[in-house]
Amino acid sequence: MNIFILNLLLSLAWLGLTGQFTPVNFMIGFVLAYVLLWLTLGSGGRESYFKKVLHVIRFIFFFLWEVVTANYRVVREILTPSHSMRPGIVAVPLNARTDLEIVAFANLITLTPGTLSLDISQDRSTLYVHAMFIGDVDDFRNHLKEGLEQRLLEVLR
């Protein structure tokens, strides 16, 4: 966490040095500070921060791609005269254990168009998800577990 704060402070210093207080310039400063910290502190046993940042970036791009493709499927379903929907409810076993992990996973599913988190089992081991497009139940379940849940847990753990 201390390295993250140092990264933010170096990014703010970059903003002050350049005199351009824009989000793009902040991101440039953040990336430059990240590289600088990686070069100077990377071998000092603090690799977890640098791995975590890469996991967060990977997760953001993955989730954005999921939202875009889900929007495309829903819009295509609305605009075409034929319907390819195969809605259903699927029980997804959870690897997430803490409240934060479970709530984040359920909310990210709900944020993706065409899917909705419905309920969690009493023992908190299964999440019930409604989806508009379920071809194969096992494929859908694996897509959620190996895609979204696995990447989320890499970020949160």
C-alpha positions in Angstrom: 0.0 0.0 0.0 2.9 2.3 0.7 4.2 1.9 -2.8 0.8 2.7 -4.2 0.8 6.0 -2.2 4.3 6.7 -3.4 3.1 6.1 -7.0 0.2 8.5 -6.5 2.5 11.2 -5.0 4.9 10.8 -7.9 2.0 11.1 -10.3 0.9 14.3 -8.6 4.4 15.6 -8.7 4.4 15.0 -12.5 1.2 17.0 -12.8 2.9 19.9 -10.9 6.0 19.7 -13.0 4.2 19.7 -16.3 1.6 22.2 -15.2 -1.2 20.3 -17.1 -3.8 19.0 -14.7 -5.7 16.7 -17.0 -6.7 13.0 -16.5 -4.6 11.9 -19.4 -1.5 13.7 -18.0 -2.2 12.1 -14.6 -2.3 8.6 -16.3 1.0 9.4 -18.1 2.5 10.4 -14.7 1.1 7.3 -13.1 2.6 5.0 -15.7 6.0 6.9 -15.6 6.0 6.7 -11.8 5.1 3.0 -12.0 8.0 2.3 -14.3 10.4 4.3 -12.1 9.3 2.5 -9.0 9.6 -0.9 -10.7 13.1 -0.1 -11.9 14.2 1.1 -8.4 12.2 -1.1 -6.1 11.3 -4.2 -8.2 14.0 -6.5 -6.8 13.5 -5.5 -3.2 10.8 -8.1 -2.4 7.9 -5.7 -3.2 6.9 -7.4 -6.5 3.3 -7.9 -5.3 2.4 -4.3 -5.9 3.7 -4.4 -9.5 1.9 -7.7 -10.1 -1.3 -6.3 -8.6 -1.3 -3.2 -10.9 -0.9 -5.5 -13.9 -3.8 -7.7 -12.6 -6.0 -4.6 -12.2 -5.3 -3.3 -15.7 -5.9 -6.8 -17.1 -9.2 -7.0 -15.2 -10.4 -3.6 -16.3 -9.8 -4.4 -20.0 -11.4 -7.8 -19.6 -14.5 -6.4 -17.9 -14.9 -3.6 -20.4 -14.7 -6.2 -23.2 -17.4 -8.3 -21.5 -19.7 -5.3 -21.2 -19.2 -4.3 -24.8 -19.9 -7.8 -26.1 -22.9 -8.2 -23.8 -24.3 -4.9 -25.0 -23.8 -6.0 -28.6 -25.7 -9.3 -28.0 -28.6 -7.5 -26.2 -28.9 -4.8 -28.9 -28.8 -7.4 -31.7 -31.5 -9.4 -29.9 -33.7 -6.3 -29.7 -33.2 -5.2 -33.3 -33.6 -8.5 -35.1 -37.0 -10.0 -35.8 -35.9 -13.5 -34.8 -35.1 -14.3 -31.2 -32.1 -16.3 -30.1 -32.6 -15.8 -26.4 -32.4 -18.9 -24.2 -32.9 -17.4 -20.7 -32.4 -19.4 -17.6 -31.1 -19.5 -14.0 -27.8 -21.0 -13.3 -26.2 -22.0 -10.0 -22.6 -20.8 -9.9 -20.4 -22.3 -7.2 -18.2 -19.7 -5.6 -14.5 -19.6 -4.9 -15.0 -16.1 -3.4 -15.3 -16.3 0.3 -15.3 -12.8 1.9 -18.2 -10.5 1.8 -16.3 -8.1 -0.5 -15.4 -10.8 -3.0 -18.9 -12.1 -3.1 -20.6 -8.7 -3.4 -18.1 -7.5 -6.0 -18.6 -10.6 -8.1 -22.4 -10.4 -7.9 -22.5 -6.7 -8.7 -20.1 -7.1 -11.7 -22.4 -9.9 -13.1 -25.4 -7.5 -12.7 -23.6 -4.7 -14.4 -23.1 -6.9 -17.4 -26.1 -6.5 -19.7 -28.2 -9.7 -20.1 -27.2 -11.1 -16.7 -28.5 -10.6 -13.2 -27.4 -11.9 -9.8 -30.5 -13.2 -8.0 -29.5 -14.8 -4.7 -26.8 -16.5 -2.8 -27.2 -19.8 -0.9 -27.4 -19.8 2.9 -23.9 -21.3 3.2 -22.5 -18.6 0.8 -21.1 -21.2 -1.6 -23.4 -20.8 -4.6 -24.6 -17.7 -6.5 -27.8 -17.9 -8.6 -27.5 -16.0 -11.8 -30.2 -15.2 -14.4 -29.0 -14.9 -18.0 -30.7 -14.0 -21.3 -28.3 -16.2 -23.4 -27.5 -19.6 -22.1 -26.4 -22.1 -24.8 -24.6 -24.6 -22.6 -25.0 -24.3 -18.8 -21.5 -25.6 -18.1 -19.9 -23.2 -20.7 -21.8 -20.3 -19.1 -20.8 -21.3 -15.6 -17.1 -21.8 -16.6 -17.1 -18.5 -18.4 -18.2 -16.7 -15.2 -15.8 -18.7 -13.0 -12.7 -18.8 -15.1 -13.2 -15.3 -16.6 -14.8 -12.9 -14.2 -14.4 -14.5 -10.8 -10.8 -15.7 -11.3 -9.7 -12.2 -12.5 -11.6 -10.5 -9.7 -10.0 -12.7 -7.1 -6.5 -12.0 -8.5 -7.2 -8.3 -8.0 -8.8 -8.6 -4.5 -6.4 -11.2 -2.9 
